[in-house]
Amino acid sequence: MCESTAISITAYLLAELTSRKIKVIFCDNQHNPASELIPMHGSYVSSGRIREQIAWTDEGKAKVWQKIVQHKITNQALVLRRAGQDKKSEQLLAYAVQVEPGDKTNREGHAAKVYFNSLFGLEFYRDASDIRNAILNYGYTILLACFNREIAASGYLTQLGIWHDNAENPFNLGSDLMEPFRPIIDEFAYKHSYFKTFEKDEKLQVLNLLNSKVEIDSTEQFLNNAIGIYSRSIFNALSGEDNKIKNISWYEL
């Protein structure tokens, strides 16, 4: 993480970092993540993986998106339960069961409204300039960068998503895969809304979430490792190799 615009890095060092698959994130004048370094060739099988990615069927993507949304909503329900919102948590679990392939009935959108209103209050909105949104924006950016690293390292294109399909978004696939992991950042923002500032020390706490312990596929992993496990399970499902998509649970932050 290059926090300051005063940092100078040689092209040689950047090339070495890329070759070792080390994610490099550059910050702007406000010390917020602004860009990241992505390798041109993430894997020696990248050409085959890209052809495979282009051949992913609409039916297959719809089924995978169904699972991703279900995982996201169940993880949101977990956050609400730990926040003492048992009834709203049950409501979200009911939404999760109702998710159809491709989420045709937009259970994700309905769940999001209930979730954020319950967790942060009716006055909360995502464009507000407050500590909670500062944490969310920063944390989501870190998650997205980690998923982009896994996508590139596996030989796939970050631009071609499953559900996200914005021509101006170079990270559509990363935006898809990170969805079930967002509630981890949400819970941190909920529990740390007392922050008076969001500077270096506070940002380091968010960054350190990558070293927190989670459970995935019946094993305990660091969050950073779980991102790789989850991503590979998605790729396998889309390629028809395995339909079992992993989900995560994490310990109270």
C-alpha positions as CSV (number, residue, x, y, z in Angstrom):
1,M,0.0,0.0,0.0
2,C,1.6,3.2,-1.2
3,E,-0.1,5.7,1.2
4,S,1.7,8.9,0.1
5,T,2.1,10.5,-3.3
6,A,5.6,11.5,-2.3
7,I,6.8,7.9,-2.6
8,S,9.2,7.1,-5.5
9,I,9.3,3.5,-6.8
10,T,11.6,2.3,-9.6
11,A,10.2,0.4,-12.6
12,Y,12.5,-2.5,-11.6
13,L,10.9,-2.8,-8.2
14,L,7.4,-2.7,-9.7
15,A,8.3,-5.4,-12.2
16,E,9.7,-7.6,-9.4
17,L,6.6,-7.0,-7.2
18,T,4.4,-8.0,-10.2
19,S,6.4,-11.1,-11.0
20,R,6.0,-12.2,-7.4
21,K,2.2,-11.6,-7.5
22,I,2.4,-8.9,-4.8
23,K,-0.5,-6.5,-5.0
24,V,0.5,-2.8,-5.1
25,I,-2.1,-0.2,-4.4
26,F,-1.5,3.5,-4.9
27,C,-3.3,6.2,-2.8
28,D,-4.3,9.8,-3.8
29,N,-3.6,13.1,-2.0
30,Q,-6.2,12.2,0.6
31,H,-4.5,8.8,1.3
32,N,-7.4,6.9,-0.2
33,P,-6.8,4.0,-2.6
34,A,-6.9,5.4,-6.2
35,S,-5.4,2.7,-8.4
36,E,-3.6,-0.7,-8.4
37,L,-1.0,-2.5,-10.3
38,I,-2.3,-5.4,-12.4
39,P,-0.1,-7.9,-14.3
40,M,-0.6,-8.1,-18.0
41,H,-0.3,-11.9,-17.9
42,G,-1.5,-13.3,-14.6
43,S,-1.0,-17.0,-15.4
44,Y,0.8,-19.2,-17.8
45,V,-2.5,-20.6,-18.9
46,S,-4.2,-17.2,-19.3
47,S,-5.1,-17.6,-22.9
48,G,-7.0,-20.8,-22.2
49,R,-8.6,-19.3,-19.1
50,I,-9.8,-16.3,-21.1
51,R,-11.4,-18.5,-23.8
52,E,-13.0,-20.5,-21.0
53,Q,-14.3,-17.3,-19.4
54,I,-15.8,-16.0,-22.7
55,A,-17.6,-19.4,-23.0
56,W,-19.2,-19.2,-19.6
57,T,-22.9,-19.7,-20.3
58,D,-25.7,-17.3,-19.2
59,E,-27.4,-20.2,-17.4
60,G,-24.2,-21.0,-15.5
61,K,-23.6,-17.4,-14.6
62,A,-27.2,-17.0,-13.4
63,K,-26.8,-20.0,-11.1
64,V,-23.5,-18.8,-9.7
65,W,-24.9,-15.3,-9.2
66,Q,-27.8,-16.9,-7.3
67,K,-25.3,-18.5,-4.9
68,I,-23.2,-15.3,-4.5
69,V,-26.3,-13.3,-3.6
70,Q,-27.5,-16.0,-1.2
71,H,-24.1,-16.0,0.5
72,K,-24.1,-12.2,0.7
73,I,-27.5,-12.0,2.3
74,T,-26.8,-14.8,4.8
75,N,-23.7,-13.0,5.8
76,Q,-25.6,-9.7,6.2
77,A,-28.1,-11.6,8.4
78,L,-25.2,-12.8,10.6
79,V,-24.1,-9.2,11.1
80,L,-27.6,-8.1,12.1
81,R,-27.9,-11.0,14.5
82,R,-24.7,-10.1,16.2
83,A,-25.9,-6.5,16.3
84,G,-29.0,-7.6,18.3
85,Q,-31.4,-7.3,15.3
86,D,-32.8,-10.8,15.4
87,K,-36.1,-10.2,13.6
88,K,-34.4,-8.3,10.8
89,S,-31.8,-11.1,10.6
90,E,-34.6,-13.7,10.2
91,Q,-36.2,-11.5,7.5
92,L,-32.9,-11.5,5.5
93,L,-32.6,-15.3,5.9
94,A,-36.0,-15.6,4.3
95,Y,-34.9,-13.3,1.4
96,A,-31.8,-15.6,0.9
97,V,-34.0,-18.6,0.4
98,Q,-36.1,-16.7,-2.1
99,V,-33.2,-15.8,-4.4
100,E,-33.7,-17.2,-7.9
101,P,-31.1,-17.8,-10.6
102,G,-29.8,-14.4,-11.7
103,D,-31.7,-12.9,-8.8
104,K,-34.6,-12.0,-11.0
105,T,-36.7,-10.7,-8.2
106,N,-33.9,-8.5,-6.8
107,R,-33.8,-10.1,-3.3
108,E,-30.3,-8.5,-3.1
109,G,-31.8,-5.0,-3.4
110,H,-34.6,-5.6,-0.9
111,A,-32.2,-7.2,1.6
112,A,-29.8,-4.3,1.3
113,K,-32.4,-1.7,2.2
114,V,-33.5,-3.6,5.3
115,Y,-29.9,-4.4,6.2
116,F,-28.4,-0.9,6.0
117,N,-31.5,0.7,7.7
118,S,-31.3,-1.8,10.5
119,L,-27.5,-1.6,11.0
120,F,-26.8,2.1,10.5
121,G,-30.2,3.7,11.0
122,L,-32.8,5.3,8.7
123,E,-30.8,8.5,8.3
124,F,-27.8,6.7,6.8
125,Y,-27.1,6.9,3.1
126,R,-24.0,5.8,1.2
127,D,-23.1,9.2,-0.2
128,A,-22.8,10.9,3.1
129,S,-19.4,12.1,4.3
130,D,-19.1,10.4,7.7
131,I,-16.8,7.9,9.4
132,R,-18.9,4.9,8.5
133,N,-18.8,5.6,4.8
134,A,-15.1,6.3,5.0
135,I,-14.5,2.9,6.5
136,L,-16.8,1.2,4.0
137,N,-15.2,2.9,0.9
138,Y,-11.7,2.1,2.1
139,G,-12.5,-1.5,3.1
140,Y,-14.4,-2.3,0.0
141,T,-11.5,-1.0,-2.1
142,I,-9.1,-3.3,-0.3
143,L,-11.3,-6.3,-0.8
144,L,-11.7,-5.5,-4.5
145,A,-8.0,-5.2,-4.9
146,C,-7.5,-8.6,-3.3
147,F,-10.1,-10.3,-5.5
148,N,-8.5,-8.6,-8.6
149,R,-5.2,-10.1,-7.6
150,E,-6.7,-13.6,-7.5
151,I,-8.5,-13.2,-10.8
152,A,-5.3,-12.0,-12.6
153,A,-3.2,-14.7,-10.9
154,S,-5.7,-17.4,-12.1
155,G,-5.5,-16.1,-15.7
156,Y,-8.9,-14.6,-16.0
157,L,-9.9,-11.1,-17.1
158,T,-11.1,-8.7,-14.4
159,Q,-13.2,-6.8,-17.0
160,L,-15.6,-9.7,-17.8
161,G,-18.1,-10.1,-14.9
162,I,-20.9,-12.5,-14.0
163,W,-23.5,-10.0,-13.2
164,H,-21.7,-6.6,-13.2
165,D,-21.4,-5.4,-16.8
166,N,-20.4,-1.8,-16.7
167,A,-18.2,-0.9,-19.7
168,E,-16.5,1.8,-17.6
169,N,-15.6,-0.6,-14.8
170,P,-12.4,-2.5,-15.4
171,F,-13.1,-4.7,-12.4
172,N,-16.5,-6.2,-13.1
173,L,-15.6,-9.7,-12.1
174,G,-13.9,-8.6,-8.9
175,S,-17.0,-6.6,-8.0
176,D,-19.0,-9.8,-8.4
177,L,-16.8,-12.1,-6.3
178,M,-16.4,-9.7,-3.4
179,E,-20.1,-9.3,-2.6
180,P,-20.3,-12.0,0.2
181,F,-17.3,-10.5,1.8
182,R,-18.7,-6.9,2.1
183,P,-20.5,-7.7,5.4
184,I,-17.1,-8.1,7.1
185,I,-16.3,-4.5,6.3
186,D,-19.9,-3.5,7.3
187,E,-19.5,-5.1,10.7
188,F,-16.2,-3.3,11.3
189,A,-17.8,0.0,10.3
190,Y,-20.7,-0.6,12.7
191,K,-18.4,-1.4,15.6
192,H,-16.0,1.4,14.9
193,S,-18.3,4.2,14.1
194,Y,-16.9,6.0,17.2
195,F,-13.7,6.8,15.3
196,K,-13.2,10.6,15.4
197,T,-10.8,10.5,12.4
198,F,-10.0,8.1,9.6
199,E,-6.3,8.5,9.2
200,K,-3.3,6.2,9.0
201,D,-3.9,4.3,12.3
202,E,-7.5,3.7,11.6
203,K,-6.8,2.6,8.0
204,L,-4.2,0.1,9.3
205,Q,-6.9,-1.5,11.4
206,V,-9.1,-1.9,8.3
207,L,-6.2,-3.3,6.3
208,N,-5.4,-5.7,9.2
209,L,-8.8,-7.4,8.6
210,L,-7.0,-9.4,5.9
211,N,-5.2,-11.2,8.7
212,S,-8.4,-12.0,10.7
213,K,-9.5,-15.6,11.0
214,V,-12.5,-16.9,9.1
215,E,-13.9,-20.3,8.5
216,I,-14.3,-21.6,4.9
217,D,-14.8,-25.1,3.6
218,S,-14.7,-26.4,7.2
219,T,-11.2,-25.0,7.7
220,E,-9.9,-22.0,9.6
221,Q,-8.1,-19.5,7.3
222,F,-6.8,-16.0,7.2
223,L,-9.2,-13.8,5.3
224,N,-6.6,-13.2,2.6
225,N,-6.3,-16.9,2.0
226,A,-10.1,-17.4,2.1
227,I,-10.4,-14.9,-0.8
228,G,-8.4,-17.2,-3.0
229,I,-10.3,-20.3,-1.9
230,Y,-13.6,-18.7,-2.6
231,S,-12.5,-17.3,-6.0
232,R,-11.3,-20.7,-7.1
233,S,-14.6,-22.3,-6.1
234,I,-16.5,-19.8,-8.2
235,F,-14.2,-20.4,-11.2
236,N,-14.6,-24.2,-10.9
237,A,-18.4,-23.8,-10.7
238,L,-18.5,-21.6,-13.8
239,S,-16.3,-24.0,-15.7
240,G,-18.5,-27.0,-14.7
241,E,-15.8,-28.7,-12.7
242,D,-17.5,-28.5,-9.3
243,N,-20.8,-27.0,-8.3
244,K,-19.9,-26.5,-4.7
245,I,-19.3,-22.8,-4.0
246,K,-17.7,-22.1,-0.6
247,N,-19.1,-19.6,1.8
248,I,-17.4,-18.0,4.7
249,S,-18.2,-17.2,8.3
250,W,-16.0,-15.1,10.6
251,Y,-15.5,-14.5,14.2
252,E,-16.8,-11.3,15.9
253,L,-14.5,-8.4,15.0
